[in-house]
Amino acid sequence: MPANPITQKKSLQVDVNEQIECAQTLASRFYTDPSILEIEKERIFRRTWQLVGTLQHACGEANGAKRTIADPETFFTADLTGEPIVVVRDKQGTLRAFSNVCRHRAGPIAQGSGCKNVLRCGYHGWTYTLDGRLIGTPDVEGVEFFDRSTMSMVPLRLETWEQFIFVNFDAQAEPLAAFLGEIPGQSRGFQFAGLQLAERREYVIDCNWKVYVDNYLEGYHIPIAHPGLMREIDYAQYRTETFRYYSQQFAPIRAIKSEDASERFYPPGTGLREALYLWVFPNLMVNIYPDNVSTNLILPIAQEKTLTIFEWFFHDAGSSKMQERLKKAVQFSDEVQQEDIGLCESVQRGLRSATYDRGRYSVRRENGVHHFHMLLSEFLKRP
């Protein structure tokens, strides 16, 4: 039976006090009710800037040379919380994004990635140019009032930051720059130019996507749950600052001691002195370390199942020195990730308990979580 609109509207009242000192945490139903996820997809994921790839995205070969989406006449496909999309670069070099749903009977216009000058639907062969125009419609003779010009591919907004490609379904949403705010300036101590994708890993976690985001947004649990990470950072100086659509966690690298030098992953030295943990609403983390950048993309699969995609970017990623560094970085990250997976899955079980509904925030350590919940409230209230 379809959800009652009145009940559905009532269920979206997040009811988190704007003052963290007075606030209770998000009610457990927001993590366990399947109907809420469908509303979140509509009101949050389709109204915010979603990372869908990078300018390095491989698109096969042409004339014996490897091609990426930075080259003309290339494309790749992606899924944005159930919405199929395709990103293309046309012959003139313009980067575009479209819904990857054919205007005929909803077949896939493109599949995978590749190098093409047109896209042909894999269902009935309707054909589109890379600027979205419908140019081929086999066997449509006899169809009255048929106008190809009204059946172009549905365009989506696309913007980039550094080499990262973002897409937004909402024509009225603020530009990407509004969501990023001062991040480009705050991260200027790191040299993004020349970064290469070095590793990608995916994890499926039995928890709601917001449980994972909550966990990322606070360092409160680090002394208890992450002994390896605790050795790296100066926890006493760990702090979180919140901005309009993002937050930033500052984790100063702890001063090195001779007795633990061999165990340390990030000895203090030249260059960026802090690990910068950046979160952009609703589901993107960008982690900037002294010698690499990693992204974590958090995608809901179901109300209690989440896909997290980790990608690492290094300079000169193919060198033996960087390969060794990459191996250590991935190993270190995976150690923290496995610890977080156990935490998040345990929290999800706790959220289903009859004994729990809401808790309280640590004013000093959980202002990032509270900020996230206030943004959830704002977007879920929008019509």
N, C-alpha and C positions, 0 to 999 in steps of 0.2 A: 504494500500500500504506500502511495506517495506520502512524504512527510507533510504534516500539517504546517502551512506557512506561518501561522501564529506561534506554534511551538518552536519551529525552526528559528524564527527571529528571536525568541526569548533565549534560546540556547546559545546565541552569539553574544550575549552580554558577558564580556570577559570579567568585568567587575574587579579590576585591580586598581587600588588607590594610587593616584599620581604621586603621592609622597611615599617613598620607599619605607620610611620609618613607621608608617601606619598600615602598610600594604600586606595583604595575604597573597600567597603565590597563586598561580593559575590553577583553577579547579581541575580535578583529575579527569573529568569527562572530556576535556579538550585534548587529552592524550589517548582516550579509549573509545570514543564514539565515532564509528565509521562515517556517519553522515556529516560530521564536521570537516573531515578531510576533503570531501567533495566541494564544500563551500570554500575551503581554503584554496583549493586549486583555482576556483573562479575568481575569488576576491583578492588573493595574494599572489599566487604564482603567475597568473596571466595579467597582472597589473604591475609587475616589477621587472627589473632588468635581470635576465637570466644568462649566466655564462653558458655558451654552447660550444666553444672551441677556441682555437688560437690560429693566428696567421700562419703557423707552421703545419696546420692539419694536412696530412698526406692525402693526395688525390690521385695516386697511381703514377703512370708514366706516359709520356708522349714524345715521340721521336727519339726514344732511347734515353730520355732524361727524366729523372724523378720530378714530380710536380707537387706543389702545395696550393692551398687556397690563395696564396699571394700571387699566383700566376693566373693569367687570363684564361677564360674558358675552362674553369674547374668548378667542382661542387662537392659538398658533403652533406649528409643527412644527420639529423639528431632527433631526439624525443624530448619534449619539454613537458614533463609530468602528464604524459598521455597525448600530447599534441605533437603530431609529426611535423617537422620543419625541414626546409632545405636552404642551405647557404650557398650562394653562387657568386662567381667572379666573371663578369662578362668580358667580351673581347676588348672593350674600351678600358677595362680595369676597375669598373664600378663594383663594389661589394654590396650584395643585396641578400635579404632573407624573405622567404615566402612560406606560407602553409604548404606542406607537402601532401595536399589532398586534391585530387583531380576534380575539376568543376563538373565533370560528367556524372560519375557514380561513385565518387570518393575513393578511387583507387590510388596507389602510390605513384606520384609523378616521377620521383627519382628513388633509387635504392643504393645504399652504400655511399660510395664516393667515386669520383672519376674525372675524366677530361672530355668534355663534350661541348658542342656549340648549340645544341638544343636538348630539351628534356622530353622524353616520350613516356607517357603513362604505361605502366606494366600491365594494365588491365585491358584497355581497348585501343591503346595507341594514340590517344589524343596528345598532340605535340605542342610544346611551349618554347618560346625563345628564352634566353637567359635574363631578359628584362621583364619576363612574365607574360608576354603576349601569347594568346592562343592562335596558332597558325595551321594546325593540322587536325581535322576532324573526320576520320574515315566513315563513310557510309551514313551520312546524316541527311542525304537527299530526302526531301519530302517533309522535313521538320519545318513547321510554320513559325514565322516571327523569330527565327534563329539569328542572333547577332553575336559573332565571335568577339567583338570588341567589348562586350559586357561580361565576358566569361574568362577574363585573364586570371592568372594565378593571384591568390590573395596575398598582398604584400604585408610584411611585418616590419616594425621599426628595428633598425640595426645600428649600433654604435660600437666603437672600439676604445679601449684604454690600453696603451702600450701594445702588446701583441694579443690581448684577450678580446674575444668577440662576444658581444652581448645582444640579446634579442628581447623585444617587448611586444606583447599583443595589444597593449593599451595605447591607442592613439592620443589619449589625453594625459598620459603619465608625464611626470617631469623628466627632463633629459637625464642621461646617464651621469653627467657631471654633478647634478644635484644629489644623486645617491652616493657618489664617491666623495663629494665634499673636498676636504683638504688632503685626502689620501695621496694623490700624486705628489703634493708638496712634502707631506710627512715622510714619504718613502724615498725622497730624492737622494738619500745617502747610499742607496743601492743602485748599481748600474744595470738597468733592465736590457739595454741594447746588447744583442748577441746571445741572449739566453736561448738554450736549446732544451726541448723536452727530452728528459733522460729516463724517466720511469713513470709508469701508470699502474695503480693497483685499485681494485674494487673490493669493497666489503659489504656484505648484506647483514644487517643487524636487526634483531628482533626487538625493535622499539619504535615508538612514534618519532617522526623526524624532529619534533620540537624537543624531545628528551635529549637528543644528540646536540642540538644547537644550545640548549640550556647548559649542558655539560661543558661545551667549548667556551662559553662566555664567562666562565668564572675560574679563577685559580684557587679557589677556596679548598678544593679537594686535592691539590697537588701534594702537600706534605703527607697526606694519608695514603694516596693511591699511586703516586708516581715517584718512587725513590730515585730513579735514574734522572728524570727531569729536575728533581729537587736539587741534585748535585750541580746542575748547570746554571741555575738562576739564583739571583739574590731575592729570595721570597719576601723579605722584609720590605723591599722597595717595589714589589710587584703592584701594579695599579691598573685600573681600567678607566678610560675616559669615553664618554658617550657624546655623540653628535646627532644630527638630524636623522640620517638613515643608516648610520654605521657606528661601530664602537672600535676602540683600539686598546689593546692590552700591551703594556710595557713590561718587559721582563729583562732587567739588566743581567748581563752575563756575570756570574759570581767570580770574584777574585780567585785566582788559582793558588793552590797550596802544593808544595813540593810532594807531599805524601799522596796526593790524588791526581797528580798531573797525567799519569798514564791512563787514568780512567775517564778523564774529561773529554767530551766531544767538541766543545767550543772554548778553547783557551782564549782569554782576553788578548787582544792584539790590535793591529791597525784595522781601519775600515769601520763598518757599522758596529757599534758597541752593544746594541740592544737587539734582542729578538722582538720583532714587531708582529703581533697577532692581530690582524685586521679582519673584522666581520662586517659584511654588507648585507643588509636586510633583503630577503629573509634567510638565505641558505648558502651564502658563499663565504669561505674563509680564505684569506691570503696570508701566508706565513712567510715573513721575510727574515732570513738569517744572514749572518755575516758573509756567507759564500754561496747561498742558493735561495731560491724561492719555491714554495710549494703552494698548491691550491687544494682545498677540500670543498667539494660540491656535495650538498646534502639533498637527496631526492626521495620523496615519499613513494614507496611501492604500494603500501596498504597502510591502514591506520596504525598497525603495530609492526611494520616492516619497512626498513629504510636502506637505501643504497647510498654509500659514501664513496666518492671517487677522489682518489689522491693522485696528484700529478706533481712531479719534481722537475725543476728547471735549473740547469747549471750552465756556466760558460765552459766552452771547450769540453763538452760532455763526453766526447769520444776518447780523450787522452787517458792514458793509464793512471795518471795521478787523480784525475777527476772521477774515473771509474771506481777507484778505491774509496774516494771521498763519498761518492754516491752510494756505494754499498753500505758504508757506515751510516749515512744519513737515513737510508731506507730502513736499515735494521733498527736504528734508534727510534724512528717514527713508528715502526711497526710494534715495537715494545710498548710505547705509550698508547697506541691504538688498541692493542689487545687488552690493556688494562682498562681503557675507556669502554670497550665493548662489554666487558663483564659488568662494569658499573651501570651502563645504560640499560642493559637487559634486566638487571636486578631491579632498577628503578621502575621499569615498565611493569614488572610483576607487582611491585609495591603499589603502583598507581591503580591496579585492579582490586586491591584489598578493600574489604568492607570497612576497615578501620581507618582508612586515610581518605581525605579529600583535598585539604589545602594546608600549606605550612607558612613560614615567615621567611623573609629575606635577611641575609647578613648585609647591613648597611654598608659596611666597609668592603666586603668582598663580592657581593652579588648585584651591584648596580647595573652591570651589563645585562644580566638576566632580566631584571626589572625593566630596563629600557626596551629589550626585545618584546616583552609582554605588552608594554604600552603601545608599541608599533602594531602588534597583532590586533589589539583592541581597535586601534584607529582604522586599520584596513578592513577588519571584519564588520565594522559598523557602516562602511560605505555602501551605498545602494548598488 
